[in-house]
């Protein structure tokens, strides 16, 4: 595939708000390519700065208009099939429960495995939760973000369970929840 064909196809997706792709997505979008040719095409697109490799197997289309939730889009793409939600320091800072604001870092809970992933846009830190799906759904809300967002009490509970940075919690802010 040539660059113009790839850009035209990816432009169509970006007009619909989609600019983060898993390798499996690209395999389906460009299904007429053999696996070997697709690998070479993706390498050319990355070298030309049309695609940027966010993490292994996840690519961001650089010519798309991006929103402020790029880390959440990357997380949603890399952990499909898992329940993921913004929590811990990322959520508590937005609620004003902790005064420090994580810059360039997204802390989230996941039903998948824990891990830390460095991307060109920041770090995604995932912490495993064994909570039931029902508990996750009742403890989160849907915002403009592509992934769910922990309620104040849920984020505080998650931070206490993880046991880190608990000294940052403003008990007065947490008391009104």
Backbone bond lengths (Angstrom), bond angles and torsions (degrees), N, CA, C in turn:
res aa  C-N    CA-C-N  psi(-1)  N-CA   C-N-CA  omega(-1)  CA-C   N-CA-C  phi
1 X - - - 1.444 - - 1.524 108.05 -
2 X 1.307 115.54 143.36 1.454 118.48 177.62 1.531 110.51 -92.60
3 X 1.312 115.68 167.53 1.467 120.76 -175.12 1.527 112.32 -63.13
4 X 1.319 117.50 -39.63 1.463 120.05 -178.02 1.520 111.90 -65.10
5 X 1.322 116.62 -40.89 1.460 120.57 177.29 1.522 110.30 -63.43
6 X 1.315 116.40 -45.08 1.465 120.75 179.67 1.523 110.69 -62.48
7 X 1.320 117.31 -44.81 1.469 120.56 -179.33 1.525 111.49 -65.09
8 X 1.311 117.45 -40.14 1.465 120.05 178.72 1.526 110.65 -62.32
9 X 1.312 116.29 -42.45 1.463 120.89 179.33 1.526 110.85 -66.71
10 X 1.339 117.04 -46.48 1.463 120.75 -179.24 1.527 111.77 -68.94
11 X 1.350 117.16 -31.15 1.469 120.69 174.96 1.522 110.74 -60.91
12 X 1.315 116.44 -39.81 1.466 120.99 179.61 1.532 110.39 -61.60
13 X 1.310 116.42 -43.44 1.465 119.89 177.31 1.528 111.03 -65.62
14 X 1.328 116.74 -41.20 1.475 119.41 -177.45 1.527 111.72 -67.13
15 X 1.325 117.90 -29.33 1.473 119.86 175.44 1.527 110.96 -64.89
16 X 1.314 116.29 -24.52 1.465 121.32 177.38 1.529 111.75 -95.23
17 X 1.329 117.50 12.96 1.459 121.67 176.02 1.511 115.67 85.73
18 X 1.298 117.80 10.06 1.467 121.88 -178.66 1.519 109.92 -108.00
19 X 1.324 116.08 115.67 1.464 118.84 179.99 1.533 112.80 -135.62
20 X 1.337 117.46 1.84 1.461 121.57 175.65 1.525 107.65 -115.03
21 X 1.329 116.06 129.34 1.457 121.49 -173.51 1.519 111.52 -130.84
22 X 1.310 115.51 138.29 1.458 121.36 171.56 1.528 107.06 -84.77
23 X 1.290 116.79 157.21 1.465 120.69 178.09 1.523 110.76 -55.26
24 X 1.349 116.68 -38.29 1.474 119.83 178.64 1.531 111.18 -63.83
25 X 1.339 117.53 -33.41 1.464 120.81 176.42 1.524 110.22 -64.18
26 X 1.320 115.85 -45.50 1.462 120.37 -179.39 1.530 110.70 -64.66
27 X 1.340 116.27 -35.05 1.468 119.55 176.65 1.529 110.78 -62.96
28 X 1.327 117.46 -37.53 1.466 120.60 178.82 1.524 111.63 -75.53
29 X 1.331 116.75 -41.85 1.467 120.99 -178.74 1.529 110.09 -62.54
30 X 1.322 115.95 -43.91 1.465 121.05 -178.23 1.529 109.32 -108.43
31 X 1.317 116.06 50.64 1.465 121.46 -174.81 1.531 113.33 -64.37
32 X 1.318 116.90 -18.45 1.464 119.92 178.89 1.530 111.95 -74.62
33 X 1.331 117.23 -9.67 1.462 121.81 179.13 1.533 109.49 -88.85
34 X 1.298 116.81 142.39 1.464 119.80 172.36 1.538 107.68 -72.00
35 X 1.309 118.48 157.59 1.478 119.75 179.85 1.522 112.99 -55.23
36 X 1.308 116.01 -40.07 1.470 119.74 -179.90 1.536 110.80 -67.07
37 X 1.341 117.18 -43.53 1.466 121.17 179.76 1.531 110.72 -66.89
38 X 1.334 116.40 -37.98 1.459 119.82 179.01 1.522 110.83 -64.11
39 X 1.319 116.53 -42.25 1.466 120.43 178.43 1.529 110.45 -59.32
40 X 1.319 116.40 -43.53 1.467 120.95 178.90 1.531 110.68 -66.77
41 X 1.336 116.84 -39.25 1.464 120.89 178.92 1.518 111.22 -64.60
42 X 1.322 116.75 -43.58 1.469 119.93 178.89 1.520 109.92 -63.08
43 X 1.316 117.39 -40.89 1.466 120.39 177.59 1.529 110.54 -60.60
44 X 1.334 117.25 -42.30 1.471 120.65 178.36 1.531 110.47 -63.96
45 X 1.341 116.71 -41.75 1.464 120.45 -179.78 1.530 111.60 -66.25
46 X 1.317 116.96 -35.55 1.468 120.78 176.63 1.526 109.72 -70.04
47 X 1.332 116.95 -44.63 1.466 120.96 178.65 1.524 111.82 -61.48
48 X 1.330 117.15 -32.04 1.473 122.09 179.83 1.523 112.36 -86.48
49 X 1.326 116.97 1.62 1.464 123.27 -179.71 1.532 112.91 62.47
50 X 1.315 115.86 30.89 1.463 121.70 172.53 1.521 108.45 -87.67
51 X 1.331 115.30 -40.50 1.466 121.68 172.41 1.519 108.02 -115.07
52 X 1.333 115.70 148.05 1.452 121.32 173.25 1.519 107.54 -122.03
53 X 1.308 115.83 132.29 1.466 120.33 177.61 1.522 107.64 -77.54
54 X 1.330 116.57 115.02 1.464 121.33 179.91 1.523 110.00 -80.05
55 X 1.312 116.14 -56.72 1.464 124.41 173.35 1.519 105.78 -142.79
56 X 1.304 117.14 175.41 1.462 119.41 -177.24 1.527 110.66 -56.61
57 X 1.331 115.71 121.51 1.456 121.68 176.40 1.516 115.38 84.43
58 X 1.333 118.58 2.04 1.469 122.12 -179.44 1.532 108.62 -126.27
59 X 1.349 115.17 130.39 1.457 121.33 -176.12 1.520 110.48 -127.60
60 X 1.342 115.36 147.25 1.458 122.10 179.01 1.520 107.62 -115.44
61 X 1.332 115.67 131.51 1.460 121.60 177.69 1.524 107.98 -79.40
62 X 1.307 116.86 114.32 1.465 122.66 -172.62 1.526 114.70 -70.58
63 X 1.316 117.87 -24.87 1.466 120.11 -176.19 1.523 112.43 -87.21
64 X 1.307 117.40 2.61 1.468 121.60 -179.45 1.523 110.18 -85.31
65 X 1.317 115.32 152.57 1.463 121.00 171.36 1.523 106.65 -77.05
66 X 1.320 116.15 118.82 1.463 120.42 -175.54 1.522 110.50 -101.23
67 X 1.334 115.61 146.99 1.458 119.63 174.86 1.530 109.18 -93.06
68 X 1.314 117.17 -174.18 1.464 120.66 -176.58 1.521 112.60 -82.92
69 X 1.316 117.85 3.67 1.459 121.87 -177.56 1.517 113.00 -106.75
70 X 1.317 117.54 35.86 1.461 119.14 -174.56 1.528 112.20 -63.46
71 X 1.340 118.12 -39.36 1.462 119.43 178.73 1.523 111.09 -64.74
72 X 1.332 116.93 -36.92 1.462 120.52 178.01 1.522 111.07 -67.02
73 X 1.342 116.88 -39.00 1.469 120.42 176.75 1.532 110.48 -62.92
74 X 1.328 115.96 -41.79 1.464 119.95 179.53 1.529 109.76 -64.25
75 X 1.334 116.64 -44.81 1.465 120.77 178.46 1.527 111.09 -60.04
76 X 1.319 116.15 -46.43 1.468 120.25 -179.59 1.530 110.97 -60.49
77 X 1.322 116.79 -38.73 1.463 121.11 -179.11 1.518 111.62 -72.67
78 X 1.318 117.51 -41.72 1.462 119.36 -176.36 1.519 113.11 -76.91
79 X 1.332 117.85 -21.10 1.460 121.03 -177.74 1.524 112.13 -122.11
80 X 1.312 116.44 47.12 1.460 120.48 175.62 1.521 109.51 -63.68
81 X 1.320 115.93 143.08 1.451 119.88 179.61 1.514 113.49 88.40
82 X 1.319 117.16 -5.85 1.460 122.25 177.23 1.529 108.25 -111.85
83 X 1.317 116.44 156.99 1.463 120.57 172.52 1.517 107.20 -91.49
84 X 1.322 116.25 123.80 1.459 123.13 -178.84 1.522 108.46 -129.83
85 X 1.318 116.60 141.71 1.461 119.23 175.70 1.524 110.05 -151.33
86 X 1.324 115.23 146.50 1.458 121.80 177.66 1.518 108.15 -68.10
87 X 1.323 116.83 130.16 1.459 121.06 -177.51 1.524 109.12 -154.02
88 X 1.318 115.79 -161.03 1.455 124.38 176.28 1.530 110.87 53.26
89 X 1.329 117.89 -136.05 1.469 120.99 -174.86 1.525 112.80 -64.15
90 X 1.327 117.89 -35.46 1.474 120.15 -178.99 1.521 110.97 -61.75
91 X 1.321 117.90 -44.41 1.464 120.97 -179.27 1.515 111.02 -74.95
92 X 1.326 117.32 -45.05 1.473 120.01 -176.37 1.521 112.45 -64.48
93 X 1.327 117.29 -32.02 1.471 118.71 177.29 1.525 110.43 -68.29
94 X 1.322 117.91 -35.41 1.465 120.09 178.51 1.528 111.41 -71.42
95 X 1.318 116.94 -29.67 1.465 120.15 175.90 1.528 111.78 -79.76
96 X 1.326 118.30 -11.02 1.450 121.67 -178.37 1.521 113.24 82.26
97 X 1.324 117.36 13.12 1.460 121.36 -179.75 1.525 110.90 -78.14
98 X 1.327 117.06 -30.26 1.461 120.91 171.19 1.520 107.37 -122.57
99 X 1.328 115.43 145.33 1.467 118.85 -174.11 1.525 112.83 -82.86
100 X 1.319 117.67 -23.36 1.458 120.05 -179.84 1.521 109.86 -77.08
101 X 1.319 115.14 135.83 1.461 120.71 178.34 1.525 107.73 -107.82
102 X 1.332 117.30 118.36 1.465 118.78 178.70 1.537 110.51 -68.17
103 X 1.299 116.43 116.01 1.467 121.92 179.25 1.528 107.88 -97.74
104 X 1.325 115.59 127.97 1.460 119.43 177.92 1.520 112.96 68.03
105 X 1.316 116.95 26.13 1.467 121.15 -179.69 1.518 108.75 -146.10
106 X 1.322 115.33 132.49 1.458 122.17 175.14 1.518 107.32 -115.76
107 X 1.334 116.11 122.08 1.457 119.80 175.49 1.515 107.23 -104.71
108 X 1.314 115.90 128.97 1.462 120.54 -175.18 1.517 110.31 -143.06
109 X 1.321 114.29 156.72 1.458 122.03 174.48 1.525 106.91 -100.86
110 X 1.332 116.04 149.60 1.458 120.96 -178.56 1.516 110.25 -146.41
111 X 1.316 115.81 150.34 1.459 119.59 172.23 1.525 110.09 -82.41
112 X 1.318 116.69 -7.62 1.471 121.64 175.59 1.515 110.47 -86.64
113 X 1.319 116.08 -161.63 1.454 119.15 -177.64 1.522 111.94 -83.08
114 X 1.317 114.48 152.75 1.468 121.20 178.11 1.519 109.48 -70.42
115 X 1.309 115.84 158.15 1.455 120.47 176.49 1.509 111.48 172.05
116 X 1.313 114.94 164.74 1.456 121.43 176.89 1.527 107.23 -123.61
117 X 1.320 115.66 128.58 1.463 121.51 -174.98 1.522 109.47 -124.37
118 X 1.320 115.14 121.45 1.464 120.55 178.58 1.524 108.50 -90.96
119 X 1.326 116.01 127.38 1.459 122.37 177.73 1.518 107.82 -122.07
120 X 1.323 118.02 166.89 1.469 119.61 175.41 1.541 113.00 -63.97
121 X 1.331 118.40 -15.46 1.465 122.63 -177.54 1.521 112.87 -103.18
122 X 1.314 117.77 -5.41 1.455 121.78 179.91 1.518 110.50 144.05
123 X 1.318 114.57 -171.52 1.457 121.57 -175.89 1.528 109.50 -106.74
124 X 1.315 115.83 135.94 1.464 122.09 173.50 1.519 106.10 -107.03
125 X 1.328 115.96 118.68 1.456 121.39 179.53 1.522 108.66 -110.46
126 X 1.306 116.36 117.13 1.464 122.19 -177.87 1.520 109.97 -108.33
127 X 1.330 115.26 134.95 1.452 122.15 176.49 1.520 107.88 -121.85
128 X 1.313 116.57 129.08 1.469 121.50 -178.17 1.524 110.77 -69.12
129 X 1.317 115.78 140.59 1.457 122.08 171.03 1.517 108.73 -126.25
130 X 1.321 114.90 140.81 1.463 120.14 177.74 1.525 110.55 -100.13
131 X 1.317 117.77 10.80 1.469 121.58 -179.16 1.532 109.54 -62.99
132 X 1.323 114.75 152.78 1.464 119.83 179.29 1.526 109.89 -71.94
133 X 1.303 115.67 160.54 1.463 121.06 178.67 1.534 110.00 -59.81
134 X 1.317 116.67 -42.41 1.462 120.71 179.05 1.514 111.90 -60.74
135 X 1.329 116.68 -41.73 1.461 121.24 178.83 1.531 110.39 -65.78
136 X 1.323 116.18 -40.30 1.471 119.86 178.46 1.526 110.33 -63.66
137 X 1.317 117.08 -45.08 1.462 120.60 -177.86 1.525 112.20 -66.67
138 X 1.329 118.62 -36.96 1.470 119.93 178.77 1.518 111.86 -77.13
139 X 1.331 117.73 -21.49 1.460 121.18 -179.01 1.509 114.35 -94.29
140 X 1.339 117.33 6.17 1.466 120.65 -178.41 1.522 110.41 -130.37
141 X 1.318 114.94 164.12 1.461 121.82 175.54 1.520 108.70 -128.06
142 X 1.321 115.72 158.95 1.464 120.28 176.17 1.518 108.07 -97.49
143 X 1.314 117.24 126.98 1.462 123.21 177.22 1.525 107.46 -116.97
144 X 1.312 117.32 -161.02 1.470 120.77 175.25 1.523 111.98 -72.85
145 X 1.306 116.67 -11.75 1.457 122.63 -179.54 1.528 110.32 -68.00
146 X 1.319 117.40 150.60 1.463 119.93 177.16 1.532 113.38 -70.82
147 X 1.332 117.89 -14.78 1.468 120.64 175.62 1.519 108.41 -120.13
148 X 1.318 115.97 161.95 1.454 120.88 -178.66 1.527 110.50 -68.61
149 X 1.345 115.02 162.84 1.456 122.76 -176.02 1.525 108.12 -124.89
150 X 1.325 117.31 131.53 1.459 121.44 -177.88 1.525 111.15 -66.69
151 X 1.325 115.88 141.84 1.463 120.62 170.52 1.530 106.76 -68.86
152 X 1.330 115.90 161.53 1.457 120.60 -174.92 1.535 111.45 -55.24
153 X 1.319 117.24 -48.36 1.463 120.64 -178.61 1.531 111.37 -65.04
154 X 1.310 116.87 -37.50 1.463 121.06 179.64 1.525 110.49 -64.92
155 X 1.332 116.82 -45.07 1.466 120.83 179.69 1.528 110.57 -63.26
156 X 1.342 116.91 -40.59 1.473 120.40 178.26 1.525 110.54 -65.88
157 X 1.319 117.03 -42.25 1.469 121.69 177.91 1.525 110.01 -60.87
158 X 1.340 116.49 -43.91 1.463 120.44 179.47 1.526 111.37 -62.48
159 X 1.339 116.60 -42.50 1.462 120.12 -179.27 1.527 110.60 -65.93
160 X 1.330 116.77 -40.25 1.472 120.29 178.34 1.534 109.94 -64.33
161 X 1.328 116.93 -40.46 1.456 120.34 -179.71 1.524 110.80 -64.90
162 X 1.338 116.15 -41.08 1.463 120.23 179.16 1.526 109.79 -69.20
163 X 1.339 116.37 -33.79 1.459 121.09 175.09 1.506 115.85 77.88
164 X 1.290 117.42 28.67 1.465 119.04 177.08 1.526 109.25 -126.73
165 X 1.297 116.26 149.91 1.467 123.68 177.59 1.531 113.16 55.23
166 X 1.302 117.90 24.76 1.464 120.07 178.96 1.523 110.80 -68.18
167 X 1.332 117.08 -21.89 1.464 121.10 177.73 1.535 112.05 -68.14
168 X 1.327 117.78 -15.60 1.461 121.39 -179.68 1.531 112.85 -82.26
169 X 1.318 117.48 -13.21 1.466 121.33 -175.01 1.524 110.71 -70.19
170 X 1.324 115.60 128.78 1.462 122.48 173.51 1.520 106.34 -88.45
171 X 1.321 116.50 105.86 1.477 121.94 -174.64 1.526 111.75 -60.79
172 X 1.323 118.61 -31.01 1.465 121.75 179.48 1.534 110.93 -65.67
173 X 1.332 116.18 -42.31 1.462 120.58 179.09 1.516 111.26 -67.56
174 X 1.305 116.21 -34.02 1.450 121.06 -178.86 1.530 111.47 -76.13
175 X 1.305 117.25 -28.90 1.472 121.64 -176.14 1.518 113.19 -64.33
176 X 1.337 118.49 -29.46 1.467 119.91 -176.86 1.523 113.50 -82.44
177 X 1.324 116.79 -0.78 1.475 119.14 -179.66 1.518 111.80 -76.46
